[in-house]
Amino acid sequence: MAEKMFNTGKIVNTHGIRGEVKVVRISDFAERFAVGERLYLVKGNESPIQVTVDAYRSHKGFDLLHFAGYDHIDDVEVYKGSYLKIDEDQLTDLAEDEYYYHEIIGCEVFLNEIDKLGEIKEILSPGANDVWVVKQPNGKDVLIPYIKEVVKEVNIEAKKVVIEPMEGLLD
């Protein structure tokens, strides 16, 4: 197994008594939860447990998963709050101007080459485009829409993003 692991979802609850879990997705790739996919259950600092998805459906904004061999609520109850992860080998190549969340979170955001706004601490996916939550050193968080009119440059290697705020964005 690869050293690096990446979040694809968080188990927020069980569903029914037959071992289904309710998951909040932390990935743009619903296919991560397809039947036959390999995932890793990670609870706190415990060692990852490999599971195989043997049933998947969407229900009221959540993904409901069932893992092979986990056929009762008692088998999965202990994993509430755990993360579902993939290993580095399971990452897929992305198109130009597409990034994994782990590549963007932690990037410093600049208004130009020298004026630092803050650091990206979270990514929201409310609809048409992602929104990057930027933690400012002093002051409240700023929400930056990931659209080409605002985000001018993304340098993953340097962990640096340059934006050109629209009028009113930083008020």
NORGI-V435925 format. One record per backbone hydrogen bond with DSSP energy under -0.5 kcal/mol. NH is the residue of the N-H (numbers start at 1). CO is the residue of the C=O. E is the energy in kcal/mol with one decimal. If there is no record, write none. Layout:
BEGIN
nh: <NH & NH>
co: <CO & CO>
e: <E & E>
END
This chain:
BEGIN
nh: <6 & 8 & 9 & 10 & 11 & 12 & 12 & 13 & 15 & 20 & 21 & 22 & 23 & 23 & 24 & 25 & 26 & 30 & 32 & 33 & 34 & 36 & 37 & 39 & 40 & 41 & 42 & 42 & 43 & 44 & 46 & 49 & 50 & 51 & 53 & 54 & 55 & 57 & 59 & 62 & 63 & 64 & 64 & 65 & 65 & 66 & 68 & 70 & 71 & 73 & 75 & 76 & 76 & 77 & 79 & 80 & 81 & 82 & 83 & 84 & 85 & 85 & 86 & 88 & 90 & 91 & 98 & 103 & 104 & 104 & 105 & 106 & 107 & 108 & 109 & 110 & 111 & 112 & 116 & 117 & 118 & 119 & 120 & 121 & 122 & 124 & 127 & 131 & 132 & 133 & 133 & 134 & 134 & 135 & 135 & 136 & 142 & 144 & 144 & 145 & 146 & 147 & 150 & 151 & 152 & 152 & 153 & 155 & 156 & 159 & 159 & 160 & 161 & 162 & 163 & 164 & 169 & 171>
co: <86 & 84 & 84 & 24 & 82 & 10 & 22 & 22 & 20 & 15 & 65 & 13 & 21 & 63 & 10 & 23 & 8 & 28 & 29 & 30 & 31 & 53 & 34 & 51 & 85 & 49 & 40 & 83 & 41 & 42 & 43 & 41 & 48 & 39 & 37 & 66 & 66 & 64 & 62 & 59 & 23 & 57 & 62 & 21 & 63 & 55 & 52 & 67 & 69 & 17 & 72 & 72 & 73 & 73 & 76 & 77 & 11 & 79 & 42 & 9 & 40 & 83 & 6 & 4 & 87 & 88 & 95 & 100 & 100 & 101 & 101 & 120 & 104 & 159 & 118 & 161 & 115 & 115 & 114 & 109 & 109 & 135 & 107 & 133 & 133 & 131 & 129 & 124 & 144 & 122 & 131 & 132 & 142 & 119 & 133 & 134 & 134 & 132 & 142 & 143 & 130 & 145 & 147 & 147 & 150 & 162 & 162 & 160 & 154 & 155 & 156 & 155 & 108 & 153 & 110 & 150 & 166 & 168>
e: <-2.7 & -3.2 & -1.5 & -2.1 & -2.8 & -0.7 & -2.6 & -1.3 & -2.3 & -0.7 & -2.7 & -3.1 & -0.5 & -3.0 & -2.6 & -0.6 & -2.7 & -0.9 & -1.7 & -2.2 & -1.5 & -3.6 & -2.4 & -2.6 & -2.2 & -3.1 & -0.5 & -2.7 & -0.5 & -0.6 & -2.2 & -2.2 & -0.5 & -2.9 & -2.5 & -3.0 & -1.3 & -2.0 & -2.7 & -1.7 & -2.3 & -3.5 & -0.5 & -2.3 & -0.6 & -2.2 & -2.7 & -2.1 & -0.7 & -1.8 & -1.7 & -0.8 & -0.8 & -2.3 & -2.2 & -1.6 & -3.3 & -2.5 & -2.6 & -3.2 & -2.5 & -0.5 & -2.2 & -1.5 & -2.1 & -1.4 & -1.6 & -1.4 & -1.2 & -0.7 & -2.9 & -3.0 & -2.4 & -2.9 & -3.6 & -3.1 & -3.1 & -0.6 & -1.0 & -3.4 & -1.3 & -2.1 & -2.8 & -2.9 & -1.1 & -3.2 & -0.5 & -2.7 & -3.3 & -2.7 & -0.5 & -0.7 & -3.3 & -3.1 & -0.6 & -0.6 & -2.5 & -2.9 & -0.6 & -0.5 & -2.9 & -1.8 & -1.6 & -2.8 & -0.8 & -2.2 & -1.8 & -3.1 & -0.6 & -0.7 & -0.6 & -2.2 & -2.8 & -2.4 & -2.8 & -2.8 & -2.1 & -0.9>
END
